[in-house]
Every structure is written in structure tokens, then in C-alpha cells.
Amino acid sequence: MKIVILGAGQVGSTVAESLVSESNDITIVDQSRSNLIPLQERLDLRTVVGYASHPDVMTEAGMEDADMLLALTGSDETNLVACKLAASLFNTPTRIARIRTVDYLDHPDIFSKENFCVDFAICPERILTNYIEKLIEFPGALQVLDFASGKVSLVAVKAVRGGSLVGRQLADLRHHVPDLETRVAAVFRHNHPIIPEGSTVIAEGDEVFFVASSYDIRAVMRELRRMDKSVKRVMIAGGGRIGQRLAEVLQSTYQVRIVEHDIKVCESLTQNLHKVLVLHGDATDEELLESENISEMDIFCALTDNEENNIMAALMAKRKGARKVIALINRSIYVDLMQGSGIDIAISPAQVTIGSLLTYVRQGDVAAVHSLRRGAAEALELVAHGDSHSSRIVGRKVGDIKLPRGATIGAIVRGLPPGDIYHQNITEDEEKDFLERRDQATVIIAHSDTIIEQNDHVILFVINKKMVQQVEKLFQVKVSFL
């Protein structure tokens, strides 16, 4: 696939690196030559220096025969104009825009074919907010990812001493909770993957990925670790877009405090966040943290625009007694260094966002993609099409499907209505109808004798993203069926 990416920032660079590794023809455009040189040196792609939404620059980037435009600059207006030009001047089939401004997102008609011609609008800040909100809701989890419009969740936890399954075989899980359906999709021990089998013994410190109905998450987590106390108090460092969004969604459920160094931003936060205590100061100020009883905080989230400050604030908060600390870190090398070394969860915004973009790039009917373990592994939701004659999947038992070693089918959702309310511009009545039909869909935890039917949503885990193309080919339908 020929893809033009506008913007070589953290999101654009991460997306480019991922897509190049999948044999796509990539051209990336940025105003700054210094942003492009490292990419050109490391990756097999073309670079173009220039203003992203200028027609001449887009022509130089190859928009005339591009299959997809990813407008990922830091400017919403540039991204919108680029999508409009890609449609009107170059007839580009698929146009995706990064949009940060809530006002645009609240008026989806802006993206219609009559206006800016955006097929899909991606909001990294909204994706990050939802991601962090899940980690606060389930404080014992390292990741909580939704599939099938929220019907199924993939959860990563660290197995700790005291969990009833630690030191036991996976086959014992069903004996411990006979009324609970779940499947362990993967186990990572000392950063190396272990393909789970019934005889696999869970060890203390293992990172365990399990799939279950979203209603059963807490029950499964109890088997792998002692349940953490519920969260009541949350402190957020940084009142920017992400910090403010998170405070907005948390303020009705938790006691929230937000620390911001810019007095004007504090004044704006005070006007918009009526249930949040807004503090003017520096989150790396030890005296400030102590005066605000950091030791009583259940969760501390360092979400400023400065990753060094986030690291320092999170480490200090942990040392001063905060139960769990989360830090937003842009550079992937920092994420690998800091995860678990004083910082409980280090989040890369680009890695969290990339799954939403990969959903539209993948071959076949892909409903969702989530990047895992800093991009090394992936979880996918694919829709099965065809019949037993035209498909390698439909009408076959899970145990008979020739998946690459290290790929696991974790769950199947049957009866889910087509589409996804989170990626469509639909009316309130259509949304209500979708949710009612979604609630009636059935979650089936996959076993070797489970048979896949047409239109099933299949949730898979691959321990190495290099396996993704093989999995996608399995789901492709023979031409005769089409």
C-alpha cells in the first residue's frame, strides 16, 4: 500500500516505523529537515521537506497515486485542509486526520464529504484519556484494552505472590473459577514470550495477558494477584489537553487534584472543573507534594508536555508514598528504561495511538488493533467472512486453524452489529439501536473445539507483530466468494 504521512512528530514517526516494517511504500512530509533526517537514515522510506497542505508539496510526496493519506501534523487546520485537497485534487481513496480540538470533534459534520472529506478522525488525547481511565478503574492492571465495542477486554497483569494461580498450571484456572470463562493469550517472563498451554505454570513476576468478557475482568484478576484497594484519590500533574480531559472524566467518581505551573491555565481549569482541586505549582516540588499529602494518593499521573518532568515527578511521588504512579513518556527508549523501575506504568502516547491508525491500514475486515509491549506484539479483532468453501476460518474448529506459532485466538463475539459507534458519525437513535444490539451479542471464549461462524468477531493475540500478515491472509476470502 502506498501511504503518505504528513507530520514527522512522535505520532507520525512511530506510525511510519511500524508501517515500513510491513512492506508499505511510505513517504513522510515535514517542515523540519531535522525531523526527517533520522527517519531517512533508519528506515526505508521517502522524505519530503515542505508545508504539509501545500498542493505542490503533496504532489512531490506522490499523492496522485497514493492509497491513503495520514494527516498527523500538530495542526488540526493543516490536517483538515490536506484531507480536503487529497479528495478534491488527488482523489485519494482513504483520508485520516489527527484532530485535537474538541470543538471539531463535537461537530462531526465538519468531516463529511461535503466539507473536509475526512474518512476517519483520530484524537490521540481522547484515546490516551480513555486508556489511562481504564488503568485507574483497574489499578492492578498494566493494560486494559477493549474489543468488540466494549464486549471483550484484553488485560495485562503482573502475577504477584498471593495470587491463587501463581505456582499452578493454567489448567487449574477453570477449577478455581468454574463459572468464569477466560483464556490466557500470552505470558511474558523476563521479557521473553511463553506460548501458554494447560501445563504452563505461572511464576511470580510473569506478565500475563488474558481475554475475558468485560464483566469478568475483576474476577480473573483475583486469580492472578491480590486485588488492589479501590482508587479514591487521584493527583494529576499537568493541566494541558490530556490532564484536563482526564480530570473531566474522573471528577464525578474520584477525589481529583491537578497541579499546573501556568497561572492562566490554572484559572481556566478552575472555571471548567468544578469538582477538581486546582493547585498552582510545580509537580516536581517536593514540599508541594508533601503539603498536598502525596502519601495518601492512590494514583499519581504525570501528564505534562515535558517527559523529563514527568519522570522526575512520578519518581518523587512514588518515593513519597503514592501507591501507584503513571508517567507519560514520549521517547520509547525512556519507556523501556523507566517501566517498573520506580514508575509503575510508563505510557508512550504514540504507541497507544498507533492501534487506531493501524485498524484502517490492515488488510481485510479489521475492527480493532492494539499495539502491545511497546510495539513488539499486537492484539487484533478481525471479522470472519465467507463460508467453509471460501474461507480458511469460517466453519472450522479453532484447533484446526493453522495459525502461526505464537498466535492465539482468545475470544469470539457473535451477533455484533456491523460498524462501530466510536468511528462513525451516527444519530442518537442509531447509536441507541447499535448499543441495544451490541448488548445482545454473545461472548464466546475460544477453545479448541469452538467453531467460527460467518460475521464472527475474532480476537487474536500475536506475540510478534511479524505474524500479522500471516494472520490476515488466513482471514482473506477467496475471489470466487466475492
N, C-alpha and C positions, 0 to 999 in steps of 0.2 A: 504494500500500500504506500502511495506517495503522500506524505504528510508535511504541511508547512506549519511551523510553530512560531508564533510571534511572542517575543519576550524570552530572554535568557537569564531570568532571575532564578530563585530557588525552585519554584514550581516548574518553570519551563525547562530548566537544566535537568531536573530529575526525570521529567517525562521523556525528554529527548534520550537520556541514557537508557531508560527502560525500553523505549520503542526501537532504538537502534539495535539492541541485543536480540530483537525479534525479527530481524531482517527486513525492516521497513526502510523506505527511501526517505530520509529526513533532511529538511532544510530548516534552519533556525535563524530568525531575524532579530536583531537588537541594535539600538542606537550606539551602544558602547562596545567598541572593539575589544576592550579588556575583558568583557564578559564572554566574548565568543572565542578568543584565542585558546583558553584552557580546554574548551569543548572540542575545538578542531584538532587539538593535539592528542586528545584521549580517545575520541570517538570517530567512527566512520560516517560523517555527515557533512553537508554543505553549510556554510555560514554566509549571511548577507548583512552588511552594516547599513543601517538606514532607519528611517522612521516607519514604523510597522504598518500604518494605514495609508501610506502614500501609494497610489496606483503603480508608479514606476518601480518602486521597491518591491511591491507584491509581484509584479511581472518578472523582475530579476530573480525572485525566490522560486519562480515556477508555478505560480497559482493557476496558470492557464490549463495545466493538465494534472493538478493536484486532486487527490481523492478526498482530502479532509483538511480543514483549517482549524488549528487550535490557537485561539487568540488569548494569550496568557500574560499580557503585559500588566503592569501595575495600574494602568489607567482604564477604567470602565469605558470611558468615551472612545478611546482608541480602539478597544476591543469591539465595541458596537459598530463603529464606522467600518472597521476591517471586515466584519461579517457581512455588512450591507454591500460593500464593494465586491467581496468574494462571490456573492449571489448575483449581483446585477451585472458586473463586468466580466467575471470569470466562470460563472455557473458552477461553482464548486459544490459537489453533492452534499457534503456534511460540514456544518459550521458550529463550532463550540466556543463559547466565550466565558472567560473568567469575569465574574461580576461581584463586586464587594459592597456596593451601595444598597442598603436595604430598600430605599425608595424605589429603585429599579425593580428589585425582586418582588415588591408588593404590587407591581403593576405589570403582570406578565404579558399584556397585550403589546408592550414595547418590543417583545422578542418575536412577534408574529411576522409572517411573510409580507404583510402589508407595511411593516415598519422596518426593523433592523435585521430581519431574516436570521435570527439565532435559533438553531435547532435545539441546542441544549445549553442552559446557563449553569455554570458551576460556581458555587460560592465557597471558597476554601474556609473562610471564617465560620460559616454556618456548619460546615462539615466538621471542623475542629471542635466547635462548641458541643455538637451532638456527641462526638467521640469522648470528650472529657466528662460530659454529663453522665455517660454510661459508667465511666470509671468511678465516679463519685457514688452513683447508685449501687454499684457492686464493688466495694472497697477492697475486696480480696482478689480482684481480677487484674491481670496485666493488660488484657484487651477484651472488649466485648463488641462483637460485630453482628449486625442484623442482616438476615436474608429473607427472601420471600415476603417483602413488605412487612417485616417485623414478626413473622410467624416462627422463625427459627433463629437461634443465636449460636455463634461460634465463640467460645470463651477460652481464653488462655489463663491458666493459674499456675502458681508455683506450689508444688507439693511440699508441705511442711510437716514436721514431726507433730503427731497428734491427729492427723487425718486418718480416718479409719481404713483407707485403701493403701496408705504408704506401707511398703514392705509386703504387699499382697499382689497376687496376679490380677490382671484386668478382668479375667473371667469371674472373679469374685464380686465385681460391681453389681451384677444382676442379683446375686444372692443377698447383698446388703440392702438393696432397694428394689425389690421385685416388682413394685408398681410403677417404677420410673424407667422411661425409655431414654437412653443416651448412647452415644458412641464416641470413644476416644479416637480422634482423627490422626493425631501425631503426638510423639513425645520427643522432646529435645533434652539431651543430657550433656552437660558441659559444652553446649552449643552444637552438638552433633545430633542429627536426627536418628530416631529409632522407630522403625516401622512397627506399629502396635499389633500384637497378636494376643490371643487369650492367655498365653503363658507369660507375657511380658509383666515383669514386676516393677511397680512404681517405687522409685527411690526418693529419699528426701532431697529437695533441690531441683527435681525434674520440672521442666516447663511442659505442662500438659494442655493440649488443645482438645476440647470436647465439643460435640454438637448435641443440642437438645432443643426441645420446644422452649420458646422464650419463657413460658410459665414455669419451667422446671429448673431454671438456672441455679437458683439458690440451693435447691435440694442436692444437685450434683456437686456443687462446690463444697458442701458439708462433708462429702465423702473424701475429698482430696485435701482438705485443710480445715483447721478450726475456723469457724466463721468469725470474721472481724466484727467488732461492735459497729452498730449502725452509725452513720455520719449525721452529726447535728450542726457542727461549727466548721465553716469554710472561710479561709482567708485567701484573697486573690491579690497578687502583685501585678499591677499594670492595669490602667483603665482605658486602654486602647480598644480597638474594634472587638477583639476576642474577649478581653477581660470584661468589657461592658456587656457583650452578648451573654457570656456565661453567668454573670451576676443577675441579669434579667430573668433567665430561665430557672435560676436556683433560689431566688429571693422568697418565693412563696412556700418553699419546702424546708429551707435551711436558714440558719443564722449566718449571714454573709457580711464579711468586711472586705473592703477593697482599698489598697494602698496605691496612691498615684502621686508622682512628684510634681506634675504640672498643675498649678493652682487653677488655671482656667478649665482644664479638663475636670478637675475636682468639682468645680461649680456646675458644670454640665451634668456630671454624674449625679450630683445631689438633686438636681431638678428632675432627672429621668428615673432614678432608682429610689423609690420612696421607702422601701423596706431594707435598704442596704446602708450600713455604716461606712461612710466615705472618709478616709484618712489621708491627710496631706503629708507626704513624707517619702523617704527613700526606703524601699523594701530590703536593702542591704544594711540598713542602720540597725545595729544590734540593740541599742537602747529602745528604739521604737518597737521592735518586735517584742522585747521583754515587757514593755509598758502595756502592750496590747494582748498580753497573756498568750504568747505563741505556743507555750507548752500545753495549752488547753485546746488547741486547734486539732480537729480530726483530719482535715485536709488542707494543705498549703499548695496553691497553684501559682507558679511563677510564669507569667504570660506577657511580659514586657516585650518591646521590639529589640531589646539588647540581650543576646543569648548569654554573654558573659555575666551580666547582672542576674539573669535567671538562674544560672548555675550557682553563683555565689549566694543569692537569696535563698535558694532551695537548700543548699548545704547548711547554711546558717540556721534556717528554720528547723531542719532535722536535728541539728546538734542541740538546739534549744528546746527540743521536746515535741515538735509537731509529729503526730502519729504517722502520717503519710505525706510525702511531698512529690509533686509533679512539676516538671520543668519543660518549657517549650525551647527546643534547641534546633537551629536551622541546619548546621553542618553535620552530616551523617557520621563523620569520624568522632565528633564530640558525643553524639548519641551513644555510640558503641562504648566509648570510654566511661561515660557517666552512669549508664543504666546499672542500677544495683550497687553502685559504689557511693553510698550516701544519698543518692537520689533514687527513689523507689521506681518512678516511671519517667523516662526521658522520651519526649514526643517530637518527632520530626514532622513539621507541618506538610512538607512536600510529600512524604511517604503516606500520610493519612489521606491526602487529597488525591493522590495518583490513581487510586482504585476507581474513583468516579469517572476519571478520564479513560482508563483502560476499558471500562464497560462498553464504550462506544467504538473502540478500536478493534476489539477482539473479533475473530471470525465466528460466524454462526449466531444463534439467538442467545446472547449473553445478557442476563438480567442484572448481575452484580459481580463486581470484582473487589477483593480486598487484598492489599499488599501486606505481607506479614514478615516479621523478623527482619526489619529494615530492608525489605525488598527481596530477600532470598527465597521466600516461599509465598504461595498465594492460595487464597480460597475463592472459588468461583461458584456462581449459580447459573446453570445453563438449562435451557428449555428443550426437552426431548421432542422431536418431530418425526413424522413418518410412521411406518408400520414395521412388522417383523421382516418384511422383504426389502424395504428400502433403507432401514436403519440398523446400525450395529448395536444400538442401545434399546430401542423400543421392543417390548415383548420378550426381553431376556432377563434372566436372573442376574443380580448383582455379582454373584460369584462366578458367572460365566463370561462376564465382560472382560476383555483383555486390556485392562488399564496398565499403564507403565508402572513399574515397581516404585512405590513411594507416593502413588496417587490413591486416595481413599474416597469412596462415596460415603458421606456421613449421614445424609438425610434426603428425603423426597417430600415435596409438598404437592398434593393432588387436589385439583379443583380450584386453583388460584385463578382469579380473573386476569385477562391479559392487561398489560400495561403496568404502570407504577405511579401512584399519585404524587410521588416526590419528584418525578421527572416529566410531568405533564401539566399543561395548562387546562384545567378542567373546572367545571362549575361546582358549586356546593352540592347540588343534587347528585351529580355524577360521582363526587367524592363519597357521599353518603352511601350510594349504591355499591361503590367499589369496596368500602370498608365492611359492609354487610356481607358481601360475597366472600371477601377475604376471611372473615371470621368463620365461615362455614367450611373453608378449605381444611384438608386433613394433613397432619404432620406424621410422616412415617419414618422412623429411624431405620436406616438401611441395615439389613442382614444379608447373608449370602443367598438366601432363597427369596429375597424380595424381588418382585418383577416390576420393571419400569414400564409405564404406560405412556401413550401419546399425550403431550402437553404437560407432563410432569415437570416440576422444577427440581432439578437435581443439584444438591450442594456438595461440592468436592473440595478436597484439600490436597495440594501438591507440595511436597517437601522441597522441591526445586523448581523454580519458575521455568526452567528449560523444558519441563514436561508439558507445559501448557498447550503448545501446538499439537502434540500427540493427542491430548485430551480433546481439543477442539475438532480434530479430524474424526474422532470416534462419533461425535455428535452431528457430523455433516450428513445430510440426506442425499441419497443417490439422485442423479438428474432425472431419472425416469419417474420418480415420485412427483417432482415439480412440474 
